[in-house]
Structures are given as structure tokens and as C-alpha cells.
Amino acid sequence: MGLNQRLHSFLYSGTQIMSEAPSKIGKFRLIEEIGKGSMGTVYRAYDPYMQRNVAIKVTDLKSLADEEIRRRLRELFFTEAQIYGMLDHRNILPVYDAGQDGDLYYLVMEYIANSRTLFLYCRPDNLMPVPKAVEILYQCCKGLQYAHSRNVIHLDIKPGNIMLTPDDTVKLADFGLAKILHPDADYLHLEHLLGTPTHISPERLRREPVNHQADIYSLGVVMYGLLTGHRPFTSKSLLDLVEQIMENEPPSLRQHRPEVPDMLEPIVKKALSKNPKDRYQSAADMAADLNAIHKKLVHAVVTTDVNMREKLERLKRLRFFKDFFEIELSEVISAGEWLEYAAGQVILSEGDLDDSFYVIVDGEVSVMLGGKFITALRPGDCFGEMAYTSRRPRTASIEARGDVTTLKISNEMLEGTSVYCQLKFTKVFLNTLIARLSGINWKLTGRGAHEE
């Protein structure tokens, strides 16, 4: 049996990689076991210096007789530690440190009390409401897009590796099988076929070179399970499972869960395409489609009781809407979201995926890039126009300098307005965008946009 087969057999045989837990590792005191995976055991531990609980994943190599497997697991550990050092995103589980204590290798991660994984919600008897599932999948895309933008491919996206905090924030976890794609390379040549068989993409099963689209396929499998409680392909026979993944089309979502909206079917079908060229080309593209559908599934949350007449009067004072008739302003107000923010509140964050465009009604906001102040925007100014048109991740943050009111608008929202309203809005929007790109508000970024 070759190394590839021995390693795969070891990782997925249920073999215990931690024979007996020590009471302490490095400076950390181990409190209790909270999880177990193919490459290590996870403990809740206490950091006496920072005086906080942490989660520690420990890999014990001293009990392994196979020197080649020990060497390979060490390589995987150091690669995982390096990758976590490259990643810092709201939807990726933070890792604070990595170290070695004798034959024990460990990663120190954020401990999230009362967290759970998506595995809990991929059962027919415990499904999330569809809008909530779409919002969770959108967050998964945001985390994946960030990792992919840094040339990291996860290669083990599955429900058990996607954590939820108590407030339902997604945290992608377990980059133990992840790889770094060289910036000048288009594809990755994998030495070993490791991962959860039901979530492995067809091109990986064919032993073809892979890129970030392998993760998009795996997320498509997660999406299918989160919406239906079933996997797209199942079999007791591994050979039959592989054949299904490579050749068959999965049953429709509504076959398992009739209330799933038809508009979700094309998204999961595209994510699960056999040919990567037919799949989503980026997680950002998939996120944009999920975001558009989410807006159609739920009503916009209006955070103020200001009546229509007062809103009209406030918009009339803004230069952005100076050429709008009152009836057109009424349509814009009805189509948009009237939102309020407190001083210091973050309105948009770098890396967010959202196609919305904002007009400041009252108050001022700060444009921040890499934590540094760039400029201030005031009533009548707008932000978000580049993401509105290009669907690319935002590259700056917007923070409220005091109490702020904005009107949030998206393409989907405007579709319900009259042709005259859409034409007038498009005219003003394009003039604003041209002015921005021409350099009227260029600041230190030199990127031709306040927020982008």
C-alpha cells in the first residue's frame, strides 16, 4: 500500500491520533475535550497570560509507527499554520498561535462558547428556514472569496468545518488540507486525494489539476444539504458514489423539500457543475446571486418610523435627487431601505460582497482604508457605486462619524419602479460615477472612489 492510500486510510479510519491528553501543553492548561477530527483533537484550554479561554487543536505524532505518515502530517500541520497566518477575515476562524511541545503539535484558536457547526442543520428534521440558510451560505462565500483572493484553497469544505457563533456568524474552520496556489499558477497539482468523498469535486476525482472552483463545488454540496437535509449523491459503495459524482445530476431541491423556491435551483446546479468552466468562476459571483435572492425572500428592514412626507422633504434637499419629481422620489423611497446608524457604527466593511449603493440623507461618514482615515462624506454624497456596478468585494470601510441616515438601493430594488424613475436614477448615478472616476473626489487611495 502506497503512502497516499495509507494516509487516506489513517485519516478516515477513525484512528485516535491522541492516545492520552496531557494536562498542559506549552503555557496552556487543557480543560476539556470539545472535538475530534482526522488530524487532531480539539480542547478548550486556558491562556494564563491573556487570561482567556482558547481552543487548541493538538496533533500527537509520537504514537504513530509509520514514519512516512508522521512526516506527511508534520507537513500538513506546518502548511495549516502558515495558511492561518495569511488569513484575517470575519468569516474565518481566527488562529492566534502555533507551536510544538515535544511530539505534540498544536494550533491555538479562538474559543467560541455555544458554537455549533452546519452539520446540525443538514438533517431533514432540523432544517433552517430558507432565508436564513441563504444568508448563511452568503457568509460562507464571503469567507471563501477572501481565502481565494489570497491564493488559499480549502479543499475540505463540508458542514462539519463551517462553524456558527451564537449570533449566527459563519466561521470557516479546519484548513488542515488546504493548499496555497502559487500566484503565477492557474491550477494546483495535488499529490494526494484527501477530503470527504461526498464533497470532493469531479475534477479532483479525475485526478485533474484543481483551483478554487473545487471549493465552490464543495460549497454547492453544503448548500444542497442545508436546504434539503440530504446530500446530492449518496451510496454505501465508494465506487458507486464516485460514479454518481462524475456522471449523474442530483435530484431537484424541491424533490426533497417542496417549499424551496425555484430560483435557488439554478444556483446549486451551477455550483455543482461537473465541468469547472460551467461552475461559478468565483465565490464572489455565487455570493452576488445568493444576496439577490435573499433580498427577494425577505422584506427590507426599515429601522425608523419617519413618515413618507418627512422622507420626501429630506430627500428634496439633497443634490443627488434635485432633478427628481416627487412621485419618482416616492418610488425610490418605497424601493430602497431607510437605515439609521449610531456614531462609530460600521456601515460597510472591507471585503464585503454586496451590490448595494448608498446615499447619505443626514450625518457624516468616514471612509477608511486599512484602518486609516481617507475622507469624509456628507449629506447628498453617495458611496458603494463601484460594488453596485461590478459586484466585486469592497476595498474600503465606511463608518458613521455621528448619527447617520442613509437610503440603501440595489438593482433588484429598482426593478419594481417605473421606467421613468429607473431612467432618471440611472442618469444621476452614471453622472456621479463618471465624476468619481474623473477624479473629482480622488484622495490618498488614487482609486477614483471614496469607498471602493
TORFI-162794 format. One line per field, with one value per residue (C-alpha): residue number from 1; x, y, z. Coordinates in Angstrom, 2 decimals. Layout:
nr: (NUM,...)
east: (X,...)
north: (Y,...)
up: (Z,...)
! end
This chain:
nr: (1,2,3,4,5,6,7,8,9,10,11,12,13,14,15,16,17,18,19,20,21,22,23,24,25,26,27,28,29,30,31,32,33,34,35,36,37,38,39,40,41,42,43,44,45,46,47,48,49,50,51,52,53,54,55,56,57,58,59,60,61,62,63,64,65,66,67,68,69,70,71,72,73,74,75,76,77,78,79,80,81,82,83,84,85,86,87,88,89,90,91,92,93,94,95,96,97,98,99,100,101,102,103,104,105,106,107,108,109,110,111,112,113,114,115,116,117,118,119,120,121,122,123,124,125,126,127,128,129,130,131,132,133,134,135,136,137,138,139,140,141,142,143,144,145,146,147,148,149,150,151,152,153,154,155,156,157,158,159,160,161,162,163,164,165,166,167,168,169,170,171,172,173,174,175,176,177,178,179,180,181,182,183,184,185,186,187,188,189,190,191,192,193,194,195,196,197,198,199,200,201,202,203,204,205,206,207,208,209,210,211,212,213,214,215,216,217,218,219,220,221,222,223,224,225,226,227,228,229,230,231,232,233,234,235,236,237,238,239,240,241,242,243,244,245,246,247,248,249,250,251,252,253,254,255,256,257,258,259,260,261,262,263,264,265,266,267,268,269,270,271,272,273,274,275,276,277,278,279,280,281,282,283,284,285,286,287,288,289,290,291,292,293,294,295,296,297,298,299,300,301,302,303,304,305,306,307,308,309,310,311,312,313,314,315,316,317,318,319,320,321,322,323,324,325,326,327,328,329,330,331,332,333,334,335,336,337,338,339,340,341,342,343,344,345,346,347,348,349,350,351,352,353,354,355,356,357,358,359,360,361,362,363,364,365,366,367,368,369,370,371,372,373,374,375,376,377,378,379,380,381,382,383,384,385,386,387,388,389,390,391,392,393,394,395,396,397,398,399,400,401,402,403,404,405,406,407,408,409,410,411,412,413,414,415,416,417,418,419,420,421,422,423,424,425,426,427,428,429,430,431,432,433,434,435,436,437,438,439,440,441,442,443,444,445,446,447,448,449,450,451,452)
east: (0.00,1.46,1.73,-1.35,-3.52,-2.01,-2.51,-6.09,-6.82,-5.35,-7.17,-10.59,-10.46,-11.37,-7.93,-7.31,-4.44,-4.28,-3.70,-3.87,-4.46,-1.78,-2.88,-0.84,0.69,3.07,1.72,-1.87,-3.81,-6.16,-9.66,-11.82,-12.08,-14.55,-13.98,-12.07,-11.01,-8.93,-5.77,-6.12,-8.15,-9.56,-9.59,-10.87,-7.85,-6.87,-4.26,-2.80,-1.05,-4.06,-6.45,-8.92,-10.17,-8.88,-9.43,-6.35,-6.10,-3.42,-1.74,0.18,2.75,4.66,2.09,2.40,4.65,4.64,7.44,6.16,2.73,4.37,6.38,3.31,1.23,4.01,3.95,0.17,0.46,3.06,1.12,-2.05,-0.19,1.25,-2.15,-3.85,-1.11,-2.20,-5.90,-7.75,-11.46,-14.70,-15.91,-12.74,-11.97,-9.06,-5.89,-3.68,-0.58,1.06,3.70,5.39,5.74,7.84,5.95,2.80,1.98,-0.75,-2.77,-4.26,-7.62,-10.43,-12.76,-16.40,-18.73,-22.02,-20.89,-22.13,-21.44,-23.70,-23.74,-26.52,-28.75,-28.18,-30.82,-34.41,-35.76,-33.72,-33.61,-33.14,-35.74,-34.78,-33.93,-31.64,-29.91,-29.32,-27.85,-25.52,-24.37,-23.73,-21.38,-19.61,-18.99,-17.54,-15.05,-14.13,-13.69,-11.28,-9.25,-9.19,-8.08,-5.02,-4.44,-5.62,-7.78,-9.52,-10.11,-12.28,-15.40,-18.16,-20.83,-18.59,-15.94,-18.34,-18.97,-21.75,-21.35,-24.32,-25.32,-25.11,-21.86,-20.12,-16.55,-14.81,-12.55,-10.07,-7.64,-5.71,-5.91,-5.67,-3.11,-1.50,-1.77,1.30,0.34,1.62,-0.18,-3.72,-4.08,-2.82,-1.45,-2.40,-0.20,-2.88,-6.65,-7.72,-11.06,-14.62,-15.66,-19.24,-17.92,-14.99,-15.37,-15.42,-12.13,-10.38,-11.78,-10.44,-7.02,-7.00,-5.33,-7.65,-8.18,-10.53,-13.56,-13.10,-14.19,-17.18,-18.33,-17.96,-19.97,-22.63,-22.86,-23.17,-25.89,-27.84,-27.65,-28.52,-31.63,-32.86,-31.26,-29.89,-26.66,-26.86,-25.16,-25.11,-24.13,-22.77,-20.30,-17.43,-17.07,-20.77,-20.56,-17.64,-19.51,-22.56,-20.49,-18.77,-21.75,-25.16,-27.27,-28.64,-32.39,-34.04,-34.14,-37.94,-38.00,-36.72,-38.25,-41.20,-41.18,-37.69,-38.13,-37.43,-34.95,-32.45,-32.27,-30.05,-27.56,-27.00,-26.97,-24.29,-22.19,-22.39,-21.50,-19.27,-17.10,-15.37,-15.84,-19.61,-19.33,-19.24,-15.95,-15.60,-17.22,-18.00,-20.23,-22.08,-22.42,-23.95,-26.64,-27.39,-27.61,-30.05,-32.30,-32.12,-33.48,-36.43,-37.11,-37.31,-38.70,-36.26,-35.96,-36.89,-35.25,-37.19,-40.81,-40.28,-43.34,-43.30,-43.84,-40.84,-38.68,-39.69,-38.78,-35.40,-34.55,-35.58,-32.77,-30.10,-28.27,-28.39,-32.19,-32.50,-33.95,-36.43,-40.16,-41.97,-43.68,-40.29,-38.85,-41.77,-40.90,-37.22,-38.16,-40.50,-37.89,-34.96,-34.11,-34.17,-31.46,-30.04,-26.67,-25.16,-21.82,-18.92,-21.05,-19.51,-21.83,-19.66,-16.52,-13.57,-14.10,-17.91,-19.80,-22.86,-24.24,-25.99,-25.49,-25.98,-27.00,-26.34,-29.52,-28.23,-24.94,-21.36,-19.37,-15.65,-14.02,-11.35,-8.73,-6.60,-7.70,-6.59,-8.93,-9.20,-12.00,-15.43,-18.75,-21.75,-25.49,-26.09,-22.87,-23.01,-20.86,-20.87,-21.16,-18.26,-19.55,-23.05,-21.81,-19.05,-20.16,-16.60,-15.66,-15.48,-11.96,-12.65,-14.80,-17.46,-18.03,-20.61,-18.99,-22.18,-25.84,-26.28,-29.28,-28.83,-31.00,-29.78,-30.59,-29.90,-30.61,-33.19,-34.99,-35.17,-36.66,-40.05,-40.11,-41.41,-39.30,-39.12,-37.84,-35.24,-34.02,-33.68,-31.89,-29.55,-28.73,-27.83,-25.98,-23.86,-23.06,-21.96,-19.85,-18.21,-17.39,-15.92,-13.80,-12.70,-11.01,-13.39,-13.16,-9.82,-7.98,-4.98,-6.01,-5.75,-8.50,-11.10,-13.69,-14.30,-15.30,-14.01)
north: (0.00,3.37,6.46,8.01,5.01,4.63,8.31,8.31,5.11,6.61,9.94,8.45,5.21,6.83,6.06,8.07,10.46,11.47,8.49,10.36,14.04,15.93,18.38,21.14,21.98,24.92,27.63,26.44,24.38,21.90,21.93,19.59,17.90,19.65,17.96,15.39,15.34,13.31,15.27,16.07,16.56,19.95,21.09,24.06,25.47,28.44,31.03,32.38,35.31,36.64,35.33,33.87,30.55,29.33,26.30,24.18,21.56,19.06,16.54,13.79,12.12,10.06,7.24,6.76,3.92,4.88,7.42,8.45,9.30,11.22,13.22,13.92,15.02,17.37,18.91,19.33,20.93,23.50,24.29,24.83,27.11,29.12,29.47,30.69,33.31,34.60,34.89,37.53,37.72,37.90,34.62,32.61,31.20,33.19,31.31,33.06,30.89,27.60,25.62,22.35,20.70,17.57,15.33,17.42,19.99,22.49,25.39,27.97,29.24,31.47,29.67,30.36,29.27,27.70,27.43,24.68,23.52,23.36,19.58,20.09,21.70,19.28,16.85,16.66,17.03,20.13,22.40,26.15,28.48,29.01,32.75,32.01,29.20,31.53,34.19,31.60,30.41,34.03,34.38,31.16,32.70,35.81,33.77,31.61,34.61,36.16,32.94,32.50,36.12,35.16,32.05,29.65,26.68,24.99,21.54,20.27,22.43,20.47,21.17,19.99,22.57,25.52,26.93,29.24,31.60,32.21,35.19,33.04,34.46,31.94,30.89,28.66,26.28,23.41,24.39,21.17,20.02,23.49,24.40,27.62,28.22,29.96,33.49,32.73,29.38,28.76,25.29,23.12,19.62,17.54,14.69,13.05,12.74,13.72,15.05,13.92,11.77,13.13,16.69,16.16,17.77,15.69,17.12,16.06,12.55,12.51,13.50,16.64,19.89,21.94,25.56,27.47,26.12,22.82,24.69,26.15,22.64,21.54,24.56,23.54,20.19,22.05,24.25,21.22,19.63,22.82,23.37,19.77,17.71,15.33,15.04,15.31,11.92,9.01,5.36,2.69,1.85,4.30,3.32,3.93,7.27,8.37,7.36,9.38,12.48,12.25,11.28,11.94,15.01,15.36,15.27,18.70,20.55,20.54,16.76,16.68,19.95,21.27,24.76,25.59,28.45,27.57,30.46,28.59,25.63,27.35,28.43,24.97,23.46,25.91,25.32,21.55,21.63,18.72,20.98,23.81,26.07,25.83,26.45,29.82,31.42,32.91,32.72,36.43,35.61,32.98,35.40,38.04,35.63,34.48,38.08,38.98,36.04,36.76,40.25,38.72,36.23,38.72,42.21,45.07,46.01,49.65,50.96,54.20,55.33,58.50,59.00,59.34,63.12,63.78,61.43,63.25,66.63,65.34,63.86,67.04,68.89,66.51,67.37,63.69,63.93,67.57,66.62,64.05,64.71,63.94,60.88,59.49,60.19,58.27,55.29,55.44,55.59,52.61,50.61,51.40,50.80,53.78,52.92,54.65,54.18,55.34,57.10,54.71,52.01,50.29,50.59,48.70,46.63,45.88,42.55,42.67,41.32,43.45,45.19,47.97,51.69,54.26,57.93,59.84,61.56,63.00,62.95,62.27,59.11,58.32,56.39,54.10,52.10,49.63,51.30,54.76,57.71,58.74,61.29,62.26,62.13,64.34,64.55,64.21,62.24,58.58,55.50,51.95,52.80,50.61,47.47,48.35,48.09,45.46,43.09,42.96,42.93,46.30,47.55,50.20,50.58,53.19,54.27,56.65,59.80,60.60,59.67,58.84,58.14,56.52,55.37,51.95,50.98,47.90,46.90,44.37,47.02,49.42,46.80,47.39,51.14,52.84,53.13,56.92,56.54,53.97,56.18,59.24,57.31,55.72,59.14,60.64,57.51,57.45,61.15,60.54,57.56,59.45,62.35,59.95,58.20,61.52,62.42,64.90,63.15,61.36,61.13,59.27,55.90,57.09,54.58,57.07,56.24,57.13,53.69,51.30)
up: (0.00,-1.06,1.11,-0.47,0.41,3.89,4.68,3.44,5.36,8.51,8.31,7.61,9.61,12.93,14.37,17.53,16.92,20.61,22.89,26.21,26.81,28.77,31.45,29.87,26.52,26.24,28.53,28.06,30.62,28.95,30.44,28.37,25.01,22.72,19.37,17.41,13.79,11.37,12.16,15.84,18.99,19.96,23.58,25.47,27.25,29.37,28.42,31.70,30.02,28.14,30.85,28.40,27.15,23.80,21.60,20.88,18.16,19.15,16.86,18.64,16.37,18.92,18.84,15.06,13.96,10.27,9.79,6.35,7.78,10.63,8.11,5.98,8.99,10.07,6.59,6.78,10.22,9.17,5.99,8.02,10.46,7.55,5.90,9.06,9.33,5.91,6.76,8.76,7.96,9.90,8.39,9.03,12.48,13.96,14.91,17.45,17.54,16.57,18.38,19.24,22.65,22.25,19.82,20.20,17.53,18.30,16.90,19.26,18.02,19.19,21.58,20.78,23.56,22.45,18.85,16.55,13.02,9.97,10.33,12.89,10.24,7.36,8.59,7.28,10.84,11.72,8.68,8.81,7.31,3.67,4.02,6.97,5.07,2.09,4.41,5.99,2.55,1.56,4.53,3.51,0.09,1.68,3.71,0.72,-1.58,0.92,1.19,-2.59,-3.06,-1.04,-3.18,-0.47,-1.50,1.46,-0.14,2.74,2.74,4.47,7.13,9.98,9.04,8.99,12.46,13.60,16.53,18.87,16.70,13.52,12.18,9.92,10.74,8.19,10.09,9.66,6.92,7.60,3.97,2.44,-0.18,-1.36,-5.09,-6.47,-7.65,-11.15,-11.42,-12.65,-11.16,-8.34,-8.84,-5.79,-4.66,-2.52,-2.86,0.66,1.84,2.50,-0.52,-0.73,-1.04,-3.43,-6.84,-10.06,-11.35,-8.15,-8.50,-12.05,-10.64,-12.77,-11.69,-9.47,-8.49,-6.18,-8.05,-6.23,-3.08,-4.90,-5.82,-2.19,-1.06,-3.58,-1.79,1.53,0.03,-1.17,2.28,4.16,2.04,1.87,4.66,2.04,0.07,-3.70,-4.11,-1.65,-1.78,0.51,-2.24,-2.69,-6.35,-6.96,-5.15,-7.31,-10.46,-9.37,-8.66,-12.02,-14.17,-12.56,-11.93,-8.39,-7.65,-7.61,-4.30,-4.31,-4.60,-1.01,0.22,-1.82,-0.27,-1.58,-4.10,-7.73,-8.01,-5.80,-8.17,-10.81,-8.12,-6.68,-10.19,-11.30,-8.19,-8.75,-12.44,-13.46,-15.59,-13.67,-16.71,-16.21,-12.47,-10.73,-11.64,-8.16,-4.74,-5.20,-8.19,-6.18,-3.26,-5.53,-6.73,-3.17,-1.99,-4.76,-3.89,-0.18,-0.83,-2.68,0.12,2.96,3.28,3.80,7.45,7.98,11.15,11.56,11.80,9.80,7.58,3.81,3.77,6.01,3.95,0.76,2.23,3.41,0.00,-1.84,-0.03,-1.40,-4.64,-5.71,-6.06,-7.18,-10.62,-9.31,-9.28,-6.03,-7.47,-8.51,-5.07,-3.57,-5.77,-4.74,-1.05,-1.43,-3.32,-1.01,2.64,5.01,7.54,10.60,12.29,15.57,15.93,15.37,13.75,10.72,7.72,5.23,5.79,3.53,1.76,1.99,-1.01,-1.68,-4.76,-2.83,-3.32,-0.52,-0.48,2.75,3.93,7.23,9.09,8.03,7.44,7.36,4.53,5.99,4.09,6.03,9.26,8.05,7.54,3.88,3.68,5.00,3.11,3.88,3.09,-0.63,-1.13,-2.07,-1.65,-2.92,-6.61,-7.74,-5.99,-7.27,-10.84,-10.64,-7.84,-6.59,-2.88,-1.21,-0.66,2.00,5.10,5.85,9.47,10.94,12.41,14.30,13.89,10.20,7.99,4.58,1.72,0.55,-3.03,-5.17,-8.77,-7.60,-5.57,-8.53,-10.84,-9.26,-10.04,-13.18,-16.32,-15.86,-12.31,-13.38,-16.25,-14.03,-11.33,-13.88,-15.34,-11.96,-10.92,-14.08,-13.77,-10.20,-11.23,-14.10,-11.80,-9.28,-11.88,-13.38,-10.14,-8.52,-5.17,-5.54,-2.28,-0.99,-2.44,-6.04,-6.89,-8.04,-5.40,-1.80,-0.76,-3.34)
! end
